[in-house]
């Protein structure tokens, strides 16, 4: 049986620094515990260490790690650096030379996770450990970063028999360095768990992979609660024994008792007395015992320090701006994420300082320009015009934003006229509605935006991170119920301090029409060059077109005169209203139309529908709990805040 390891650290060297960056220090620390005969028991010759290597060097080393191995060989792959994705959602490991071009990853400059996966699968070894201490959306070279959409199924891309995958964070989180430590926070506690033996939870003298991860995960979340290390064992992967621990070491016995007795960084009086007695029983000096306690307390003290840092920053921000600008608010949220703090960690601070759990935020809108097109009754392009609208960007974290377009208030005629081809009874009677100004999502909610918000604290119901059929970060989420959409809005509201919700039917149609009175905001008909729908069907005097049989990335087709994209086709969009069979008794102020019906209103049509269902006036409905394919949504927020 052989024990072989490949340790890779990727980070930039900075001029004038005498010490190596954290990623390279991580590798050295892991190597130190692995070669210790009382711990890892690896030999120097069986450990390959690469510091800031190029892509080909990494791929060659991965191949040699897994090739020509036997069934019982223990193989360890450790990577400290940055994980990134291409525009198809495929995972890559960065190198020192990794770069982007036109906002997209230059894939030959990074190592595809599929390379690692294929080499692992070709190996005969059934004891394989993969440790990824990296964020999936971090900087990949000095002064450069990739905006990560947050959707990575690590287990799907790297999983297999007899394998254990450990990651320092989820696919939607940053991986943090720890203040005052040369190591990244996750690796620090992996090393500590082995070095002290504290990870040996069952005290059998061996540290298994699941024990090591559990120890590191608990410590990480004490120091940075927003960081959630993950463990993916596959068919016995959790039983892989990585290192030895001293079974009868008095220091380890004392440490375990300290770990068991400590509560929020402190000891009760009885616990303190028991620990004092245990010191004498184990014949530990005060210096040794105090050092053990200090090390156990360190994560919680680090957490307290971060809370103090956040509070001080919030106090200064409020002193400078009574009503926080959107820029300051977003920077504050980024700082919270940088510190590794959750919303619930800072809620009491915000309530104590400003009397509420979220600061008041002033919306700072800015202009954008776009091109609007018009077609004739045959779907032929007859006009192009430049338009201008206002919008603001809601910072979701991890480089993702939610763009919200300002919709001006006004009056419109809701429903369809009697002479509109293929109209339905539910679209009548036409009636005048007055709508107040609001902001509406420029696009339907995308899968990347969904997975970020689904990872926020639960309000009422659970949310799955990947509820879509056609997986891609920039495609709309399209298998969510009305209740799931409501939960999304609640979590987003809690995070941002603004009240997000679904649009009313009147708001949706008003925003879709954007001042037009034709069946579509393009004109009397549509084509598949303008909208994603079932092109096997035609409308009015139009022609057949492409049937893509799936969703498309948002923003691929021209917008309407308000600057909203994909209001026709692609996915159905939930509205707030209960379903009513016609407009008799409908509100005339654009507000929510409540009712006893369990069904909820849908608008816009989808990729699988004929053009009739994509019309501005068309009304669909389905049970609120339905999660059929093609059901998505976009959000709105009131415009009554400062703009």
C-alpha positions in Angstrom: 0.0 0.0 0.0 1.4 3.4 -1.1 0.5 6.8 0.3 1.0 9.5 -2.4 0.0 13.2 -2.4 -0.1 16.1 -4.9 -0.2 19.5 -3.2 -0.8 22.6 -5.3 -0.7 26.3 -4.2 -1.7 29.0 -6.6 -1.1 32.7 -5.7 0.7 35.7 -7.0 4.0 36.8 -5.5 4.0 40.5 -4.6 7.1 42.6 -4.8 8.6 43.6 -1.5 7.0 40.8 0.5 9.4 38.5 2.3 6.8 35.8 3.1 5.0 33.6 0.6 1.2 34.2 0.1 -1.3 32.1 1.9 -2.0 29.6 -0.8 1.7 28.6 -0.9 1.9 28.6 2.9 -1.1 26.3 3.0 0.7 23.8 0.9 3.8 23.9 3.1 1.6 23.4 6.2 -0.2 20.4 4.7 3.1 18.9 3.7 4.5 19.3 7.2 1.8 17.2 8.9 1.7 14.6 6.1 5.4 13.8 6.3 5.4 13.6 10.1 5.7 9.9 10.9 3.5 10.4 14.0 0.8 12.0 11.9 0.4 11.5 8.2 3.1 9.0 7.7 3.8 10.0 4.1 7.4 10.0 2.8 9.0 13.1 1.3 9.5 11.1 -2.0 5.8 10.4 -2.3 4.7 14.0 -2.0 4.8 16.3 -5.0 4.5 20.0 -4.2 3.8 22.6 -6.9 3.9 26.3 -6.1 2.4 28.6 -8.7 2.8 26.1 -11.6 1.6 26.4 -15.2 -1.3 24.5 -16.5 0.6 21.7 -18.3 2.7 21.1 -15.2 -0.5 20.7 -13.1 -2.1 18.3 -15.6 1.1 16.2 -15.9 1.3 16.0 -12.1 -2.4 15.0 -11.8 -1.9 12.2 -14.3 1.2 10.8 -12.5 -0.7 11.0 -9.1 -3.4 8.7 -10.3 -1.8 6.5 -12.9 -0.3 3.0 -12.2 -1.9 2.8 -8.7 -3.2 -0.1 -6.8 -6.6 -0.6 -5.2 -5.4 0.0 -1.6 -3.2 3.0 -2.4 -4.1 6.2 -0.6 -4.1 9.2 -3.0 -4.5 12.8 -1.8 -5.0 15.8 -4.1 -4.9 19.2 -2.4 -5.5 22.5 -4.1 -5.3 25.9 -2.6 -6.1 28.7 -4.9 -9.2 29.8 -6.9 -11.9 27.8 -8.5 -13.7 29.4 -11.4 -16.3 28.5 -14.1 -16.7 28.9 -17.8 -19.9 30.3 -19.3 -21.3 26.8 -19.4 -21.0 26.3 -15.7 -18.0 23.9 -15.9 -15.5 24.0 -13.0 -11.9 25.0 -13.6 -8.9 25.3 -11.2 -7.0 28.5 -11.8 -3.3 28.7 -12.6 -1.0 31.7 -12.2 -1.6 32.5 -15.8 -5.4 32.2 -15.8 -7.1 35.1 -17.5 -10.3 36.3 -19.1 -11.2 37.8 -22.4 -14.3 39.9 -23.1 -15.6 38.8 -19.7 -15.2 35.1 -20.3 -12.7 32.6 -19.0 -9.9 31.7 -21.4 -10.2 28.0 -20.8 -6.7 26.9 -22.0 -5.2 29.1 -19.2 -6.9 27.0 -16.4 -7.2 23.3 -15.6 -10.6 21.8 -16.3 -12.0 19.8 -13.4 -12.8 17.2 -16.0 -9.1 16.5 -16.4 -8.9 15.7 -12.7 -12.1 13.7 -12.8 -11.0 11.6 -15.8 -7.6 10.8 -14.3 -9.2 9.8 -11.0 -11.7 7.5 -12.7 -8.9 5.8 -14.6 -7.1 5.0 -11.4 -7.5 1.6 -9.7 -7.2 3.2 -6.3 -10.3 3.2 -4.2 -9.0 5.5 -1.5 -8.9 9.0 -3.0 -9.1 12.3 -1.2 -9.7 15.6 -3.0 -9.4 18.8 -0.9 -10.3 22.1 -2.6 -9.5 25.1 -0.5 -10.7 27.7 -2.9 -13.6 30.0 -3.6 -15.4 29.6 -6.9 -15.6 33.3 -7.6 -12.3 34.8 -6.4 -9.6 36.7 -8.1 -7.6 34.6 -10.6 -4.7 36.9 -11.2 -3.5 40.2 -9.7 -6.0 42.9 -10.7 -8.3 40.5 -12.5 -11.4 38.5 -11.4 -14.1 36.3 -12.9 -17.7 37.1 -12.0 -19.0 33.7 -10.9 -22.6 32.8 -11.2 -22.5 30.4 -8.3 -23.8 27.2 -9.9 -21.4 24.3 -9.5 -22.3 20.7 -8.7 -19.0 19.6 -7.2 -20.1 16.1 -6.5 -21.4 15.7 -10.1 -18.2 17.0 -11.6 -15.7 15.2 -9.4 -17.5 12.4 -7.6 -16.9 8.6 -7.9 -16.5 5.4 -6.0 -14.2 5.3 -2.9 -13.7 9.0 -3.0 -14.1 11.9 -0.6 -14.3 15.5 -1.7 -13.7 18.3 0.8 -14.3 21.9 0.0 -13.7 25.0 2.1 -17.0 26.6 1.1 -20.1 26.1 -0.9 -20.2 27.0 -4.6 -21.8 30.4 -3.7 -19.4 31.6 -1.1 -16.0 33.1 -0.7 -13.2 31.2 1.0 -11.6 33.4 3.6 -8.1 34.0 5.0 -7.9 34.3 8.7 -6.7 37.5 10.3 -3.4 37.0 12.0 -2.7 33.7 10.4 -0.5 32.9 7.4 -2.9 30.1 6.4 -6.4 30.2 4.8 -9.0 29.6 7.5 -10.0 26.1 6.3 -6.5 24.7 5.9 -5.5 26.2 9.2 -8.0 24.0 11.0 -7.3 20.9 8.8 -3.7 21.2 10.0 -4.7 21.9 13.6 -7.0 18.9 13.6 -4.2 16.6 12.6 -1.3 18.3 14.5 -3.1 18.3 17.8 -5.0 15.1 17.2 -8.2 16.9 18.1 -10.0 15.7 15.0 -9.9 12.1 16.3 -13.5 12.3 17.6 -13.9 8.6 18.3 -10.5 8.5 20.1 -9.5 5.3 18.2 -6.0 6.7 17.3 -6.9 7.4 13.7 -8.3 10.5 12.0 -10.7 9.7 9.2 -11.6 12.1 6.4 -15.0 12.8 7.8 -13.7 13.4 11.3 -11.1 15.8 9.9 -13.7 17.7 7.9 -16.1 17.9 10.8 -13.4 19.4 13.1 -12.3 21.9 10.5 -15.9 22.8 9.6 -17.0 23.5 13.2 -13.9 25.7 13.7 -14.4 27.6 10.5 -18.0 28.4 11.3 -17.1 29.6 14.7 -14.8 32.2 13.2 -16.7 32.9 9.9 -20.3 31.7 10.2 -21.1 32.6 6.6 -18.5 30.2 5.3 -19.9 26.6 5.0 -17.3 23.9 4.3 -18.8 20.9 2.4 -18.0 17.2 2.5 -19.0 14.9 -0.4 -18.3 11.2 0.5 -18.9 8.6 -2.2 -19.2 4.9 -1.4 -17.1 4.4 1.7 -15.2 7.7 1.1 -15.9 8.8 4.7 -14.0 5.8 6.1 -10.7 6.7 4.5 -8.1 7.0 7.3 -5.7 9.9 6.6 -3.6 10.4 9.8 -2.8 9.0 13.2 -3.4 10.7 16.5 -1.9 10.2 20.0 -4.4 8.1 22.0 -3.1 8.8 25.5 -1.6 12.2 25.1 -2.6 14.3 28.3 -2.6 17.5 26.2 -5.1 16.0 23.8 -7.3 14.7 26.7 -7.3 18.2 28.2 -8.1 19.8 24.8 -11.1 17.5 24.3 -12.5 18.5 27.6 -12.0 22.2 26.9 -13.8 21.7 23.5 -16.7 20.0 25.3 -17.0 22.6 28.1 -16.5 25.9 26.3 -19.7 27.8 25.5 -19.5 31.0 23.3 -15.9 31.4 24.2 -16.4 31.1 28.0 -16.6 28.5 30.7 -19.2 28.3 33.5 -17.9 28.3 37.0 -18.4 24.6 37.5 -16.6 23.9 34.1 -13.8 26.1 35.2 -13.4 24.2 38.4 -13.4 20.8 36.6 -10.8 22.1 34.1 -8.5 23.3 36.9 -8.7 19.9 38.6 -8.0 18.1 35.3 -4.9 20.2 34.8 -3.5 18.8 38.1 -4.7 15.3 37.3 -2.9 15.3 33.9 0.1 17.1 35.3 -0.1 19.9 32.8 1.7 23.2 33.6 -0.3 26.4 33.6 1.5 27.6 30.5 0.6 24.5 28.5 -3.0 24.4 29.7 -3.5 28.1 29.1 -2.1 27.8 25.6 -4.5 25.0 24.8 -7.5 27.0 26.0 -6.3 30.1 24.1 -6.2 28.0 20.9 -9.7 26.6 21.4 -11.1 30.1 22.2 -9.4 31.7 19.1 -12.1 31.1 16.5 -14.8 32.5 18.7 -12.7 35.5 19.6 -12.0 36.1 15.9 -15.8 36.0 15.4 -16.3 38.6 18.1 -13.6 40.8 16.6 -15.4 40.7 13.3 -18.7 41.7 14.9 -16.9 44.7 16.5 -15.3 45.6 13.2 -18.7 45.5 11.4 -20.4 47.6 14.2 -17.6 50.2 14.0 -17.9 50.4 10.3 -21.7 50.7 10.4 -21.5 53.5 13.0 -19.1 55.5 10.8 -21.3 54.9 7.7 -24.5 56.1 9.5 -22.6 59.2 10.9 -21.5 60.1 7.3 -24.9 59.4 5.7 -28.2 59.4 7.7 -29.8 57.6 4.7 -27.3 55.2 3.2 -26.6 55.6 -0.5 -27.0 52.4 -2.5 -23.3 52.4 -3.1 -22.5 52.6 0.6 -25.1 49.9 1.4 -23.7 47.5 -1.2 -20.2 48.2 0.1 -21.4 47.4 3.6 -22.9 44.1 2.4 -19.6 43.2 0.6 -17.7 44.0 3.9 -20.1 41.7 5.8 -19.4 39.0 3.3 -15.6 39.7 3.5 -15.8 39.2 7.3 -17.7 36.0 6.8 -20.8 37.1 8.7 -24.4 36.1 8.1 -27.4 38.4 8.1 -28.5 36.9 11.5 -25.0 37.7 12.9 -25.4 41.4 12.3 -29.1 41.8 12.8 -28.9 42.7 16.5 -26.1 45.2 15.7 -28.2 47.0 13.1 -31.3 47.0 15.3 -29.4 48.4 18.2 -27.7 51.2 16.2 -30.4 52.2 13.8 -33.6 50.8 15.4 -34.3 48.3 12.7 -32.7 45.3 11.2 -31.8 46.8 7.9 -30.5 50.4 7.2 -32.7 52.7 5.2 -31.4 52.7 1.6 -31.6 55.4 -1.0 -31.9 54.0 -4.5 -29.4 55.5 -6.8 -30.6 55.0 -10.4 -28.4 55.6 -13.5 -29.2 55.7 -17.2 -28.7 53.0 -19.8 -29.4 53.0 -23.5 -30.8 50.3 -25.7 -32.3 49.7 -29.2 -36.0 49.0 -29.7 -37.2 47.3 -32.9 -40.6 47.3 -34.6 -42.0 44.8 -37.2 -44.9 44.9 -39.7 -47.7 42.4 -39.9 -45.5 39.9 -41.6 -42.8 40.1 -38.9 -40.4 42.1 -41.1 -38.3 44.7 -39.4 -39.5 48.2 -40.3 -37.9 50.4 -37.6 -35.0 50.7 -35.1 -34.8 53.4 -32.4 -32.6 54.2 -29.5 -34.2 54.5 -26.1 -33.0 55.5 -22.7 -34.2 54.3 -19.2 -33.0 54.4 -15.6 -32.0 51.4 -13.5 -30.2 50.5 -10.3 -28.2 47.4 -9.5 -28.9 45.3 -6.4 -25.7 43.7 -5.2 -26.4 40.0 -4.4 -22.8 39.1 -3.6 -20.2 37.0 -5.4 -20.0 39.5 -8.2 -23.7 39.1 -9.1 -26.2 41.9 -9.4 -30.0 42.2 -10.0 -30.7 45.0 -12.4 -33.9 46.8 -11.7 -35.4 49.2 -14.4 -37.4 52.3 -13.5 -41.0 51.9 -14.8 -42.7 55.4 -15.0 -46.2 55.7 -13.7 -49.1 56.3 -16.1 -52.4 55.1 -17.5 -53.0 52.3 -19.9 -55.9 50.2 -21.4 -55.6 46.8 -19.8 -56.8 43.7 -21.7 -57.3 43.1 -25.4 -59.7 44.8 -27.9 -62.4 42.6 -29.4 -60.7 42.7 -32.9 -57.4 41.3 -31.6 -56.8 37.9 -33.3 -57.2 34.9 -31.1 -58.0 36.9 -28.0 -59.7 35.1 -25.1 -62.7 35.9 -22.9 -60.4 36.3 -19.8 -58.8 39.4 -21.4 -62.0 41.4 -21.2 -63.5 43.8 -20.5 -60.8 46.3 -21.4 -60.5 48.9 -18.7 -58.3 51.9 -17.9 -55.7 51.3 -15.1 -53.6 53.9 -13.4 -50.2 52.6 -12.3 -47.8 54.2 -9.9 -44.0 54.2 -10.6 -42.0 51.1 -9.6 -38.8 49.2 -10.5 -39.0 45.9 -12.3 -36.3 43.3 -13.0 -34.6 43.9 -16.4 -34.6 40.2 -16.9 -36.5 37.2 -15.4 -34.6 35.9 -12.3 -31.7 33.8 -13.5 -30.4 30.5 -12.1 -27.3 32.2 -10.8 -29.3 34.8 -9.0 -31.6 32.1 -7.6 -28.9 30.0 -6.1 -27.4 33.0 -4.3 -30.8 34.0 -2.8 -31.8 30.4 -2.1 -28.7 30.2 0.1 -29.9 33.0 2.3 -31.6 32.5 5.6 -35.0 30.7 5.3 -38.1 32.9 6.0 -41.0 30.4 5.6 -40.1 27.5 3.3 -37.1 25.7 2.0 -35.7 26.5 -1.5 -33.7 24.1 -3.7 -30.6 25.6 -5.2 -31.0 24.0 -8.6 -34.7 23.7 -9.6 -34.3 24.2 -13.3 -34.3 21.7 -16.2 -32.1 23.6 -18.6 -29.1 24.3 -16.4 -27.1 27.4 -17.2 -26.3 30.3 -15.0 -27.7 33.0 -17.3 -30.9 31.2 -18.2 -34.0 32.0 -16.2 -34.9 29.7 -13.3 -37.9 27.7 -14.7 -39.3 25.1 -12.4 -40.4 27.1 -9.3 -43.8 27.4 -7.7 -45.6 30.6 -6.8 -44.8 29.9 -3.2 -41.1 29.5 -4.0 -41.1 32.8 -5.8 -42.7 34.5 -2.8 -40.0 33.0 -0.5 -37.3 34.3 -2.9 -38.8 37.8 -2.6 -38.9 37.5 1.2 -35.3 36.4 1.5 -34.2 39.1 -1.0 -36.1 41.7 1.0 -34.4 40.7 4.2 -31.0 40.9 2.6 -31.4 44.3 0.9 -33.7 46.3 3.2 -36.0 46.9 0.2 -39.4 45.3 -0.2 -39.2 43.0 -3.2 -42.4 41.2 -4.4 -44.0 39.8 -7.5 -45.7 42.2 -9.8 -49.5 42.5 -9.9 -51.1 41.5 -13.2 -51.7 45.1 -14.0 -48.1 46.1 -13.3 -46.9 43.3 -15.5 -49.1 44.1 -18.5 -48.4 47.8 -18.2 -44.6 47.2 -18.0 -44.8 44.7 -20.9 -46.8 47.0 -23.2 -44.5 49.9 -22.4 -46.9 52.3 -24.1 -47.8 50.1 -27.0 -51.3 48.9 -27.9 -50.5 46.1 -30.3 -50.6 42.4 -29.4 -46.8 42.4 -28.9 -44.5 45.3 -28.0 -42.7 44.7 -31.3 -46.0 45.2 -33.3 -48.8 43.1 -34.8 -46.8 39.8 -34.7 -43.5 38.3 -33.6 -40.8 36.1 -35.0 -38.3 33.7 -33.5 -35.6 36.2 -34.3 -37.2 38.4 -31.6 -38.7 35.9 -29.1 -38.0 32.4 -27.9 -41.3 30.5 -28.5 -42.5 27.5 -30.5 -41.8 28.7 -34.0 -43.8 25.9 -35.6 -46.9 28.1 -35.0 -47.6 31.5 -36.6 -49.6 34.5 -35.4 -51.7 36.7 -37.6 -49.8 37.2 -40.9 -46.5 36.1 -39.5 -44.3 33.2 -40.6 -43.0 30.0 -39.1 -39.6 30.1 -37.4 -37.2 28.1 -35.2 -38.4 25.9 -32.3 -35.5 25.9 -29.9 -37.2 23.4 -27.5 -35.5 25.0 -24.5 -34.9 28.3 -22.7 -32.3 30.8 -23.8 -30.0 33.1 -21.9 -31.8 36.2 -20.7 -31.2 39.4 -22.7 -30.6 37.6 -26.0 -33.5 39.3 -27.8 -34.3 43.0 -28.2 -36.1 44.8 -25.2 -39.3 46.7 -25.1 -39.5 50.5 -24.9 -39.1 50.5 -21.1 -35.8 48.5 -21.4 -37.2 45.2 -20.2 -36.0 42.0 -21.8 -37.8 38.6 -22.4 -41.3 39.9 -21.5 -42.6 37.7 -24.4 -41.7 34.0 -24.4 -38.8 32.1 -22.8 -40.6 31.4 -19.5 -44.0 32.0 -17.9 -43.8 34.6 -15.2 -45.7 34.4 -11.9 -47.8 37.4 -10.9 -48.9 38.2 -7.3 -52.6 38.0 -8.1 -55.1 35.2 -7.5 -56.7 34.0 -10.7 -60.0 35.6 -11.9 -61.7 34.4 -15.0 -62.2 37.9 -16.4 -61.7 41.6 -15.5 -65.1 42.3 -14.0 -64.5 44.0 -10.7 -60.7 44.3 -11.3 -58.8 47.0 -9.4 -58.1 50.2 -11.5 -55.1 51.4 -9.5 -52.7 48.6 -10.6 -52.8 47.0 -7.2 -52.8 43.3 -6.3 -56.2 41.6 -7.0 -56.8 39.1 -4.2 -59.2 36.2 -4.2 -60.0 32.8 -2.8 -58.8 30.9 -5.9 -55.8 28.6 -5.3 -54.6 29.3 -8.8 -52.2 32.2 -9.5 -51.8 34.3 -12.7 -49.1 33.7 -15.2 -47.9 36.0 -18.0 -45.7 36.1 -21.0 -45.7 32.6 -22.6 -42.7 30.4 -22.8 -40.2 28.6 -25.1 -42.7 25.8 -25.7 -45.8 27.9 -26.4 -47.4 29.3 -29.5 -47.2 33.0 -30.1 -50.8 33.4 -29.0 -49.7 32.8 -25.4 -46.9 35.3 -25.7 -49.2 38.3 -26.3 -49.1 41.3 -23.9 -52.7 40.7 -23.0 -52.7 36.9 -22.7 -53.5 35.5 -19.2 -52.5 32.1 -18.0 -53.1 30.5 -14.6 -52.1 27.4 -12.7 -52.1 26.1 -9.1 -49.7 28.1 -6.9 -47.8 24.9 -5.8 -47.2 23.8 -9.4 -43.5 23.4 -10.4 -43.9 22.4 -14.0 -41.2 23.3 -16.5 -41.4 26.8 -17.8 -42.5 28.6 -14.6 -40.3 31.5 -13.6 -40.7 35.1 -12.5 -39.2 38.5 -12.2 -39.4 40.9 -9.2 -40.5 44.4 -8.6 -39.7 46.9 -5.9 -41.6 50.2 -5.0 -40.2 53.4 -6.4 -41.2 55.4 -3.4 -37.7 55.4 -2.0 -35.3 58.2 -2.8 -34.2 58.2 -6.4 
